[in-house]
Amino acid sequence: MSQPATPENTPRAFKPPTEAQVADYAAGLGLPDPPAVARQFVACYAPDWRDTFGRPVRNWKLKFRQ
């Protein structure tokens, strides 16, 4: 039996990050040259934002850490 959709369990729509957001996240993780890392990451997933198995990316921060 499934539960009705409530604000707590309704999935949010994925919003792709900007290069600036990725660079800020990379800097927070202490990576060298965050802007270059951000460009490479966004180029890898944009414009479709799908992983290597063809599934849509739901959490870009998790993909970034992998």
All heavy atoms as a GROMACS GRO file, in nm:
protein
  523
    1MET      N    1   0.085  -0.116   0.000
    1MET     CA    2   0.000   0.000   0.000
    1MET      C    3   0.090   0.123   0.000
    1MET      O    4   0.178   0.138   0.083
    1MET     CB    5  -0.089  -0.004   0.124
    1MET     CG    6  -0.186   0.110   0.128
    1MET     SD    7  -0.291   0.102   0.275
    1MET     CE    8  -0.430   0.020   0.206
    2SER      N    9   0.071   0.212  -0.096
    2SER     CA   10   0.155   0.331  -0.103
    2SER      C   11   0.092   0.445  -0.025
    2SER      O   12  -0.029   0.452  -0.007
    2SER     CB   13   0.176   0.372  -0.249
    2SER     OG   14   0.053   0.410  -0.305
    3GLN      N   15   0.180   0.533   0.019
    3GLN     CA   16   0.134   0.648   0.095
    3GLN      C   17   0.102   0.762  -0.001
    3GLN      O   18   0.164   0.775  -0.107
    3GLN     CB   19   0.243   0.694   0.191
    3GLN     CG   20   0.277   0.593   0.296
    3GLN     CD   21   0.390   0.644   0.383
    3GLN    OE1   22   0.458   0.739   0.350
    3GLN    NE2   23   0.410   0.580   0.496
    4PRO      N   24   0.008   0.846   0.034
    4PRO     CA   25  -0.020   0.962  -0.050
    4PRO      C   26   0.098   1.058  -0.047
    4PRO      O   27   0.173   1.064   0.050
    4PRO     CB   28  -0.144   1.026   0.013
    4PRO     CG   29  -0.150   0.972   0.152
    4PRO     CD   30  -0.079   0.839   0.150
    5ALA      N   31   0.116   1.131  -0.156
    5ALA     CA   32   0.228   1.226  -0.164
    5ALA      C   33   0.206   1.340  -0.065
    5ALA      O   34   0.100   1.401  -0.059
    5ALA     CB   35   0.239   1.282  -0.304
    6THR      N   36   0.307   1.362   0.016
    6THR     CA   37   0.305   1.472   0.111
    6THR      C   38   0.430   1.555   0.088
    6THR      O   39   0.523   1.510   0.022
    6THR     CB   40   0.303   1.421   0.257
    6THR    OG1   41   0.423   1.347   0.278
    6THR    CG2   42   0.181   1.334   0.284
    7PRO      N   43   0.436   1.675   0.141
    7PRO     CA   44   0.557   1.757   0.121
    7PRO      C   45   0.684   1.689   0.170
    7PRO      O   46   0.791   1.715   0.118
    7PRO     CB   47   0.527   1.883   0.203
    7PRO     CG   48   0.380   1.891   0.209
    7PRO     CD   49   0.332   1.748   0.210
    8GLU      N   50   0.675   1.599   0.268
    8GLU     CA   51   0.795   1.534   0.321
    8GLU      C   52   0.852   1.430   0.225
    8GLU      O   53   0.971   1.409   0.221
    8GLU     CB   54   0.767   1.466   0.455
    8GLU     CG   55   0.726   1.560   0.566
    8GLU     CD   56   0.575   1.579   0.571
    8GLU    OE1   57   0.501   1.483   0.548
    8GLU    OE2   58   0.532   1.693   0.597
    9ASN      N   59   0.766   1.360   0.149
    9ASN     CA   60   0.817   1.252   0.065
    9ASN      C   61   0.801   1.279  -0.084
    9ASN      O   62   0.818   1.188  -0.164
    9ASN     CB   63   0.754   1.118   0.104
    9ASN     CG   64   0.605   1.114   0.080
    9ASN    OD1   65   0.548   1.205   0.023
    9ASN    ND2   66   0.541   1.008   0.126
   10THR      N   67   0.770   1.401  -0.125
   10THR     CA   68   0.761   1.435  -0.265
   10THR      C   69   0.900   1.470  -0.316
   10THR      O   70   0.966   1.558  -0.261
   10THR     CB   71   0.667   1.556  -0.286
   10THR    OG1   72   0.540   1.522  -0.232
   10THR    CG2   73   0.653   1.589  -0.433
   11PRO      N   74   0.948   1.400  -0.420
   11PRO     CA   75   1.082   1.431  -0.471
   11PRO      C   76   1.085   1.569  -0.538
   11PRO      O   77   0.990   1.609  -0.604
   11PRO     CB   78   1.109   1.321  -0.572
   11PRO     CG   79   0.977   1.265  -0.607
   11PRO     CD   80   0.886   1.292  -0.492
   12ARG      N   81   1.197   1.638  -0.516
   12ARG     CA   82   1.214   1.768  -0.579
   12ARG      C   83   1.267   1.750  -0.720
   12ARG      O   84   1.342   1.657  -0.747
   12ARG     CB   85   1.312   1.854  -0.499
   12ARG     CG   86   1.254   1.900  -0.367
   12ARG     CD   87   1.353   1.984  -0.293
   12ARG     NE   88   1.436   1.891  -0.218
   12ARG     CZ   89   1.556   1.916  -0.171
   12ARG    NH1   90   1.611   2.031  -0.192
   12ARG    NH2   91   1.623   1.827  -0.104
   13ALA      N   92   1.232   1.839  -0.808
   13ALA     CA   93   1.283   1.836  -0.945
   13ALA      C   94   1.432   1.871  -0.943
   13ALA      O   95   1.475   1.958  -0.868
   13ALA     CB   96   1.207   1.933  -1.031
   14PHE      N   97   1.509   1.803  -1.027
   14PHE     CA   98   1.652   1.828  -1.034
   14PHE      C   99   1.678   1.959  -1.106
   14PHE      O  100   1.623   1.986  -1.211
   14PHE     CB  101   1.722   1.714  -1.108
   14PHE     CG  102   1.868   1.738  -1.130
   14PHE    CD1  103   1.956   1.727  -1.024
   14PHE    CD2  104   1.916   1.773  -1.254
   14PHE    CE1  105   2.092   1.750  -1.042
   14PHE    CE2  106   2.051   1.796  -1.273
   14PHE     CZ  107   2.139   1.784  -1.167
   15LYS      N  108   1.762   2.041  -1.046
   15LYS     CA  109   1.805   2.166  -1.107
   15LYS      C  110   1.956   2.159  -1.126
   15LYS      O  111   2.030   2.151  -1.029
   15LYS     CB  112   1.768   2.284  -1.016
   15LYS     CG  113   1.804   2.417  -1.077
   15LYS     CD  114   1.769   2.530  -0.984
   15LYS     CE  115   1.818   2.660  -1.045
   15LYS     NZ  116   1.825   2.765  -0.947
   16PRO      N  117   2.002   2.156  -1.252
   16PRO     CA  118   2.147   2.146  -1.275
   16PRO      C  119   2.223   2.261  -1.211
   16PRO      O  120   2.177   2.375  -1.212
   16PRO     CB  121   2.160   2.151  -1.428
   16PRO     CG  122   2.026   2.118  -1.480
   16PRO     CD  123   1.927   2.163  -1.376
   17PRO      N  124   2.341   2.232  -1.156
   17PRO     CA  125   2.420   2.338  -1.094
   17PRO      C  126   2.492   2.422  -1.199
   17PRO      O  127   2.516   2.377  -1.311
   17PRO     CB  128   2.521   2.260  -1.010
   17PRO     CG  129   2.542   2.135  -1.090
   17PRO     CD  130   2.406   2.102  -1.146
   18THR      N  131   2.526   2.542  -1.161
   18THR     CA  132   2.610   2.626  -1.247
   18THR      C  133   2.756   2.590  -1.220
   18THR      O  134   2.788   2.526  -1.118
   18THR     CB  135   2.588   2.775  -1.216
   18THR    OG1  136   2.631   2.800  -1.081
   18THR    CG2  137   2.443   2.815  -1.235
   19GLU      N  138   2.843   2.633  -1.309
   19GLU     CA  139   2.986   2.609  -1.286
   19GLU      C  140   3.032   2.676  -1.158
   19GLU      O  141   3.116   2.622  -1.086
   19GLU     CB  142   3.069   2.660  -1.404
   19GLU     CG  143   3.080   2.562  -1.517
   19GLU     CD  144   3.179   2.606  -1.622
   19GLU    OE1  145   3.282   2.671  -1.589
   19GLU    OE2  146   3.154   2.574  -1.739
   20ALA      N  147   2.976   2.793  -1.128
   20ALA     CA  148   3.013   2.865  -1.007
   20ALA      C  149   2.974   2.785  -0.882
   20ALA      O  150   3.051   2.778  -0.785
   20ALA     CB  151   2.949   3.002  -1.004
   21GLN      N  152   2.856   2.723  -0.883
   21GLN     CA  153   2.814   2.642  -0.769
   21GLN      C  154   2.906   2.522  -0.751
   21GLN      O  155   2.944   2.488  -0.638
   21GLN     CB  156   2.670   2.594  -0.788
   21GLN     CG  157   2.567   2.703  -0.776
   21GLN     CD  158   2.428   2.654  -0.814
   21GLN    OE1  159   2.412   2.582  -0.912
   21GLN    NE2  160   2.330   2.692  -0.734
   22VAL      N  161   2.942   2.459  -0.861
   22VAL     CA  162   3.032   2.343  -0.853
   22VAL      C  163   3.169   2.386  -0.806
   22VAL      O  164   3.231   2.318  -0.723
   22VAL     CB  165   3.039   2.269  -0.989
   22VAL    CG1  166   3.137   2.154  -0.982
   22VAL    CG2  167   2.902   2.219  -1.032
   23ALA      N  168   3.218   2.501  -0.855
   23ALA     CA  169   3.349   2.550  -0.813
   23ALA      C  170   3.349   2.583  -0.664
   23ALA      O  171   3.447   2.552  -0.592
   23ALA     CB  172   3.387   2.674  -0.894
   24ASP      N  173   3.243   2.643  -0.613
   24ASP     CA  174   3.233   2.671  -0.470
   24ASP      C  175   3.235   2.542  -0.389
   24ASP      O  176   3.299   2.533  -0.285
   24ASP     CB  177   3.105   2.748  -0.438
   24ASP     CG  178   3.111   2.893  -0.482
   24ASP    OD1  179   3.223   2.944  -0.509
   24ASP    OD2  180   3.004   2.957  -0.488
   25TYR      N  181   3.163   2.441  -0.438
   25TYR     CA  182   3.160   2.312  -0.368
   25TYR      C  183   3.298   2.246  -0.370
   25TYR      O  184   3.344   2.195  -0.268
   25TYR     CB  185   3.056   2.221  -0.434
   25TYR     CG  186   3.029   2.095  -0.357
   25TYR    CD1  187   2.961   2.098  -0.235
   25TYR    CD2  188   3.069   1.972  -0.405
   25TYR    CE1  189   2.936   1.983  -0.164
   25TYR    CE2  190   3.044   1.855  -0.335
   25TYR     CZ  191   2.978   1.862  -0.214
   25TYR     OH  192   2.954   1.747  -0.143
   26ALA      N  193   3.366   2.253  -0.485
   26ALA     CA  194   3.501   2.196  -0.497
   26ALA      C  195   3.598   2.268  -0.403
   26ALA      O  196   3.682   2.204  -0.340
   26ALA     CB  197   3.549   2.205  -0.641
   27ALA      N  198   3.585   2.399  -0.393
   27ALA     CA  199   3.672   2.476  -0.304
   27ALA      C  200   3.646   2.436  -0.159
   27ALA      O  201   3.740   2.424  -0.080
   27ALA     CB  202   3.649   2.625  -0.323
   28GLY      N  203   3.522   2.413  -0.125
   28GLY     CA  204   3.488   2.370   0.010
   28GLY      C  205   3.544   2.234   0.046
   28GLY      O  206   3.571   2.205   0.162
   29LEU      N  207   3.564   2.151  -0.057
   29LEU     CA  208   3.624   2.019  -0.035
   29LEU      C  209   3.777   2.026  -0.036
   29LEU      O  210   3.844   1.926  -0.012
   29LEU     CB  211   3.577   1.920  -0.142
   29LEU     CG  212   3.428   1.886  -0.139
   29LEU    CD1  213   3.394   1.795  -0.258
   29LEU    CD2  214   3.391   1.816  -0.009
   30GLY      N  215   3.831   2.144  -0.066
   30GLY     CA  216   3.976   2.162  -0.065
   30GLY      C  217   4.047   2.112  -0.190
   30GLY      O  218   4.166   2.085  -0.186
   31LEU      N  219   3.975   2.100  -0.301
   31LEU     CA  220   4.037   2.052  -0.424
   31LEU      C  221   4.119   2.163  -0.489
   31LEU      O  222   4.082   2.280  -0.483
   31LEU     CB  223   3.929   2.005  -0.523
   31LEU     CG  224   3.848   1.884  -0.478
   31LEU    CD1  225   3.740   1.853  -0.580
   31LEU    CD2  226   3.937   1.764  -0.459
   32PRO      N  227   4.230   2.127  -0.554
   32PRO     CA  228   4.309   2.229  -0.622
   32PRO      C  229   4.239   2.274  -0.750
   32PRO      O  230   4.175   2.193  -0.819
   32PRO     CB  231   4.440   2.157  -0.653
   32PRO     CG  232   4.405   2.013  -0.656
   32PRO     CD  233   4.291   1.995  -0.559
   33ASP      N  234   4.251   2.401  -0.783
   33ASP     CA  235   4.194   2.462  -0.906
   33ASP      C  236   4.045   2.432  -0.924
   33ASP      O  237   4.004   2.368  -1.021
   33ASP     CB  238   4.273   2.416  -1.028
   33ASP     CG  239   4.251   2.505  -1.148
   33ASP    OD1  240   4.190   2.614  -1.133
   33ASP    OD2  241   4.292   2.467  -1.258
   34PRO      N  242   3.961   2.477  -0.830
   34PRO     CA  243   3.817   2.449  -0.838
   34PRO      C  244   3.749   2.492  -0.967
   34PRO      O  245   3.664   2.417  -1.017
   34PRO     CB  246   3.760   2.525  -0.718
   34PRO     CG  247   3.872   2.536  -0.623
   34PRO     CD  248   3.995   2.548  -0.708
   35PRO      N  249   3.784   2.606  -1.029
   35PRO     CA  250   3.716   2.641  -1.155
   35PRO      C  251   3.740   2.539  -1.267
   35PRO      O  252   3.649   2.506  -1.342
   35PRO     CB  253   3.774   2.778  -1.192
   35PRO     CG  254   3.820   2.835  -1.062
   35PRO     CD  255   3.868   2.717  -0.982
   36ALA      N  256   3.862   2.487  -1.277
   36ALA     CA  257   3.892   2.387  -1.380
   36ALA      C  258   3.818   2.257  -1.353
   36ALA      O  259   3.765   2.193  -1.445
   36ALA     CB  260   4.043   2.362  -1.387
   37VAL      N  261   3.813   2.217  -1.227
   37VAL     CA  262   3.741   2.095  -1.190
   37VAL      C  263   3.592   2.111  -1.220
   37VAL      O  264   3.528   2.020  -1.272
   37VAL     CB  265   3.764   2.062  -1.040
   37VAL    CG1  266   3.677   1.948  -0.995
   37VAL    CG2  267   3.910   2.031  -1.015
   38ALA      N  268   3.540   2.228  -1.191
   38ALA     CA  269   3.398   2.256  -1.216
   38ALA      C  270   3.366   2.250  -1.365
   38ALA      O  271   3.266   2.191  -1.406
   38ALA     CB  272   3.360   2.392  -1.160
   39ARG      N  273   3.452   2.309  -1.448
   39ARG     CA  274   3.431   2.305  -1.594
   39ARG      C  275   3.429   2.161  -1.643
   39ARG      O  276   3.344   2.123  -1.724
   39ARG     CB  277   3.541   2.383  -1.666
   39ARG     CG  278   3.512   2.529  -1.680
   39ARG     CD  279   3.609   2.596  -1.776
   39ARG     NE  280   3.749   2.585  -1.735
   39ARG     CZ  281   3.807   2.662  -1.645
   39ARG    NH1  282   3.738   2.758  -1.585
   39ARG    NH2  283   3.934   2.645  -1.614
   40GLN      N  284   3.522   2.080  -1.596
   40GLN     CA  285   3.531   1.941  -1.639
   40GLN      C  286   3.408   1.862  -1.593
   40GLN      O  287   3.353   1.783  -1.670
   40GLN     CB  288   3.658   1.878  -1.582
   40GLN     CG  289   3.682   1.738  -1.628
   40GLN     CD  290   3.811   1.680  -1.572
   40GLN    OE1  291   3.877   1.741  -1.489
   40GLN    NE2  292   3.846   1.563  -1.617
   41PHE      N  293   3.365   1.884  -1.471
   41PHE     CA  294   3.248   1.813  -1.418
   41PHE      C  295   3.122   1.849  -1.496
   41PHE      O  296   3.047   1.761  -1.538
   41PHE     CB  297   3.230   1.846  -1.269
   41PHE     CG  298   3.109   1.783  -1.207
   41PHE    CD1  299   3.108   1.649  -1.174
   41PHE    CD2  300   2.996   1.858  -1.180
   41PHE    CE1  301   2.997   1.590  -1.116
   41PHE    CE2  302   2.884   1.801  -1.122
   41PHE     CZ  303   2.885   1.666  -1.090
   42VAL      N  304   3.099   1.977  -1.517
   42VAL     CA  305   2.978   2.020  -1.588
   42VAL      C  306   2.983   1.970  -1.732
   42VAL      O  307   2.882   1.924  -1.786
   42VAL     CB  308   2.962   2.173  -1.581
   42VAL    CG1  309   2.850   2.221  -1.672
   42VAL    CG2  310   2.933   2.216  -1.437
   43ALA      N  311   3.098   1.976  -1.796
   43ALA     CA  312   3.111   1.928  -1.934
   43ALA      C  313   3.082   1.779  -1.944
   43ALA      O  314   3.028   1.732  -2.045
   43ALA     CB  315   3.250   1.958  -1.988
   44CYS      N  316   3.115   1.705  -1.840
   44CYS     CA  317   3.093   1.561  -1.839
   44CYS      C  318   2.944   1.526  -1.836
   44CYS      O  319   2.900   1.432  -1.903
   44CYS     CB  320   3.164   1.499  -1.719
   44CYS     SG  321   3.142   1.321  -1.704
   45TYR      N  322   2.865   1.600  -1.762
   45TYR     CA  323   2.724   1.564  -1.741
   45TYR      C  324   2.626   1.648  -1.823
   45TYR      O  325   2.515   1.603  -1.851
   45TYR     CB  326   2.688   1.573  -1.594
   45TYR     CG  327   2.746   1.461  -1.514
   45TYR    CD1  328   2.857   1.479  -1.434
   45TYR    CD2  329   2.691   1.334  -1.520
   45TYR    CE1  330   2.911   1.374  -1.361
   45TYR    CE2  331   2.744   1.228  -1.449
   45TYR     CZ  332   2.855   1.250  -1.370
   45TYR     OH  333   2.908   1.145  -1.299
   46ALA      N  334   2.662   1.770  -1.860
   46ALA     CA  335   2.569   1.858  -1.933
   46ALA      C  336   2.560   1.812  -2.078
   46ALA      O  337   2.653   1.753  -2.130
   46ALA     CB  338   2.618   2.001  -1.925
   47PRO      N  339   2.455   1.834  -2.149
   47PRO     CA  340   2.333   1.901  -2.110
   47PRO      C  341   2.227   1.806  -2.054
   47PRO      O  342   2.127   1.851  -1.999
   47PRO     CB  343   2.284   1.964  -2.241
   47PRO     CG  344   2.326   1.864  -2.344
   47PRO     CD  345   2.458   1.809  -2.293
   48ASP      N  346   2.247   1.675  -2.070
   48ASP     CA  347   2.143   1.579  -2.031
   48ASP      C  348   2.141   1.545  -1.883
   48ASP      O  349   2.039   1.502  -1.831
   48ASP     CB  350   2.157   1.448  -2.110
   48ASP     CG  351   2.133   1.467  -2.257
   48ASP    OD1  352   2.060   1.561  -2.294
   48ASP    OD2  353   2.190   1.390  -2.336
   49TRP      N  354   2.255   1.557  -1.815
   49TRP     CA  355   2.269   1.523  -1.674
   49TRP      C  356   2.221   1.380  -1.648
   49TRP      O  357   2.130   1.355  -1.571
   49TRP     CB  358   2.200   1.624  -1.583
   49TRP     CG  359   2.279   1.751  -1.579
   49TRP    CD1  360   2.262   1.858  -1.661
   49TRP    CD2  361   2.391   1.781  -1.497
   49TRP    NE1  362   2.357   1.954  -1.634
   49TRP    CE2  363   2.438   1.909  -1.532
   49TRP    CE3  364   2.457   1.712  -1.396
   49TRP    CZ2  365   2.547   1.969  -1.471
   49TRP    CZ3  366   2.564   1.773  -1.334
   49TRP    CH2  367   2.608   1.899  -1.372
   50ARG      N  368   2.288   1.286  -1.718
   50ARG     CA  369   2.263   1.144  -1.699
   50ARG      C  370   2.395   1.078  -1.662
   50ARG      O  371   2.501   1.120  -1.707
   50ARG     CB  372   2.206   1.081  -1.826
   50ARG     CG  373   2.070   1.138  -1.859
   50ARG     CD  374   1.995   1.049  -1.954
   50ARG     NE  375   1.858   1.094  -1.967
   50ARG     CZ  376   1.758   1.047  -1.895
   50ARG    NH1  377   1.778   0.954  -1.806
   50ARG    NH2  378   1.636   1.092  -1.912
   51ASP      N  379   2.388   0.972  -1.580
   51ASP     CA  380   2.510   0.903  -1.541
   51ASP      C  381   2.553   0.805  -1.650
   51ASP      O  382   2.492   0.798  -1.757
   51ASP     CB  383   2.493   0.836  -1.404
   51ASP     CG  384   2.392   0.723  -1.405
   51ASP    OD1  385   2.346   0.680  -1.512
   51ASP    OD2  386   2.358   0.676  -1.295
   52THR      N  387   2.657   0.727  -1.622
   52THR     CA  388   2.710   0.636  -1.723
   52THR      C  389   2.614   0.522  -1.757
   52THR      O  390   2.631   0.457  -1.858
   52THR     CB  391   2.845   0.575  -1.676
   52THR    OG1  392   2.826   0.513  -1.550
   52THR    CG2  393   2.952   0.682  -1.665
   53PHE      N  394   2.515   0.500  -1.673
   53PHE     CA  395   2.415   0.397  -1.700
   53PHE      C  396   2.291   0.454  -1.768
   53PHE      O  397   2.193   0.384  -1.789
   53PHE     CB  398   2.374   0.326  -1.570
   53PHE     CG  399   2.489   0.255  -1.504
   53PHE    CD1  400   2.547   0.307  -1.390
   53PHE    CD2  401   2.539   0.137  -1.557
   53PHE    CE1  402   2.653   0.244  -1.329
   53PHE    CE2  403   2.645   0.073  -1.497
   53PHE     CZ  404   2.703   0.126  -1.384
   54GLY      N  405   2.292   0.584  -1.798
   54GLY     CA  406   2.180   0.648  -1.864
   54GLY      C  407   2.069   0.693  -1.771
   54GLY      O  408   1.966   0.740  -1.815
   55ARG      N  409   2.093   0.680  -1.642
   55ARG     CA  410   1.991   0.723  -1.544
   55ARG      C  411   2.006   0.872  -1.517
   55ARG      O  412   2.118   0.924  -1.515
   55ARG     CB  413   2.009   0.646  -1.413
   55ARG     CG  414   1.985   0.497  -1.428
   55ARG     CD  415   2.009   0.428  -1.297
   55ARG     NE  416   2.148   0.449  -1.256
   55ARG     CZ  417   2.221   0.359  -1.193
   55ARG    NH1  418   2.171   0.243  -1.159
   55ARG    NH2  419   2.346   0.386  -1.161
   56PRO      N  420   1.895   0.941  -1.493
   56PRO     CA  421   1.907   1.085  -1.464
   56PRO      C  422   1.977   1.110  -1.331
   56PRO      O  423   1.959   1.037  -1.235
   56PRO     CB  424   1.762   1.132  -1.458
   56PRO     CG  425   1.677   1.012  -1.452
   56PRO     CD  426   1.759   0.895  -1.496
   57VAL      N  427   2.060   1.212  -1.329
   57VAL     CA  428   2.129   1.252  -1.207
   57VAL      C  429   2.027   1.318  -1.115
   57VAL      O  430   1.951   1.404  -1.157
   57VAL     CB  431   2.245   1.349  -1.239
   57VAL    CG1  432   2.304   1.406  -1.112
   57VAL    CG2  433   2.351   1.279  -1.321
   58ARG      N  434   2.025   1.275  -0.992
   58ARG     CA  435   1.932   1.334  -0.895
   58ARG      C  436   2.005   1.418  -0.791
   58ARG      O  437   1.949   1.509  -0.733
   58ARG     CB  438   1.853   1.223  -0.825
   58ARG     CG  439   1.759   1.154  -0.919
   58ARG     CD  440   1.660   1.069  -0.844
   58ARG     NE  441   1.563   1.013  -0.936
   58ARG     CZ  442   1.543   0.885  -0.953
   58ARG    NH1  443   1.611   0.798  -0.884
   58ARG    NH2  444   1.454   0.843  -1.039
   59ASN      N  445   2.132   1.383  -0.765
   59ASN     CA  446   2.210   1.453  -0.664
   59ASN      C  447   2.349   1.480  -0.721
   59ASN      O  448   2.434   1.391  -0.719
   59ASN     CB  449   2.217   1.368  -0.537
   59ASN     CG  450   2.286   1.438  -0.422
   59ASN    OD1  451   2.364   1.529  -0.442
   59ASN    ND2  452   2.260   1.393  -0.302
   60TRP      N  453   2.373   1.600  -0.770
   60TRP     CA  454   2.500   1.628  -0.835
   60TRP      C  455   2.617   1.628  -0.736
   60TRP      O  456   2.730   1.595  -0.774
   60TRP     CB  457   2.495   1.759  -0.914
   60TRP     CG  458   2.484   1.884  -0.833
   60TRP    CD1  459   2.371   1.950  -0.800
   60TRP    CD2  460   2.592   1.961  -0.778
   60TRP    NE1  461   2.400   2.062  -0.726
   60TRP    CE2  462   2.536   2.071  -0.712
   60TRP    CE3  463   2.730   1.946  -0.777
   60TRP    CZ2  464   2.613   2.166  -0.646
   60TRP    CZ3  465   2.807   2.041  -0.710
   60TRP    CH2  466   2.748   2.149  -0.647
   61LYS      N  467   2.591   1.663  -0.611
   61LYS     CA  468   2.700   1.663  -0.512
   61LYS      C  469   2.752   1.522  -0.487
   61LYS      O  470   2.872   1.501  -0.471
   61LYS     CB  471   2.654   1.728  -0.382
   61LYS     CG  472   2.633   1.878  -0.397
   61LYS     CD  473   2.586   1.940  -0.268
   61LYS     CE  474   2.564   2.090  -0.285
   61LYS     NZ  475   2.520   2.152  -0.161
   62LEU      N  476   2.662   1.426  -0.484
   62LEU     CA  477   2.703   1.287  -0.468
   62LEU      C  478   2.786   1.243  -0.589
   62LEU      O  479   2.890   1.178  -0.573
   62LEU     CB  480   2.579   1.197  -0.452
   62LEU     CG  481   2.605   1.049  -0.437
   62LEU    CD1  482   2.686   1.020  -0.312
   62LEU    CD2  483   2.474   0.974  -0.433
   63LYS      N  484   2.742   1.276  -0.709
   63LYS     CA  485   2.819   1.243  -0.829
   63LYS      C  486   2.955   1.310  -0.828
   63LYS      O  487   3.054   1.252  -0.869
   63LYS     CB  488   2.742   1.284  -0.955
   63LYS     CG  489   2.622   1.200  -0.985
   63LYS     CD  490   2.664   1.063  -1.027
   63LYS     CE  491   2.544   0.978  -1.056
   63LYS     NZ  492   2.578   0.837  -1.070
   64PHE      N  493   2.961   1.431  -0.780
   64PHE     CA  494   3.088   1.504  -0.775
   64PHE      C  495   3.186   1.435  -0.683
   64PHE      O  496   3.304   1.420  -0.717
   64PHE     CB  497   3.063   1.648  -0.729
   64PHE     CG  498   3.187   1.732  -0.735
   64PHE    CD1  499   3.223   1.794  -0.853
   64PHE    CD2  500   3.265   1.751  -0.623
   64PHE    CE1  501   3.338   1.872  -0.860
   64PHE    CE2  502   3.380   1.828  -0.628
   64PHE     CZ  503   3.416   1.889  -0.747
   65ARG      N  504   3.141   1.391  -0.568
   65ARG     CA  505   3.231   1.325  -0.472
   65ARG      C  506   3.278   1.190  -0.523
   65ARG      O  507   3.384   1.142  -0.483
   65ARG     CB  508   3.162   1.309  -0.338
   65ARG     CG  509   3.148   1.440  -0.263
   65ARG     CD  510   3.100   1.420  -0.121
   65ARG     NE  511   2.980   1.340  -0.112
   65ARG     CZ  512   2.858   1.389  -0.095
   65ARG    NH1  513   2.840   1.518  -0.084
   65ARG    NH2  514   2.754   1.310  -0.087
   66GLN      N  515   3.201   1.126  -0.609
   66GLN     CA  516   3.242   0.997  -0.663
   66GLN      C  517   3.350   1.016  -0.765
   66GLN      O  518   3.430   0.939  -0.795
   66GLN     CB  519   3.124   0.924  -0.727
   66GLN     CG  520   3.022   0.882  -0.627
   66GLN     CD  521   2.900   0.819  -0.692
   66GLN    OE1  522   2.880   0.828  -0.810
   66GLN    NE2  523   2.817   0.758  -0.610
   0.00000   0.00000   0.00000
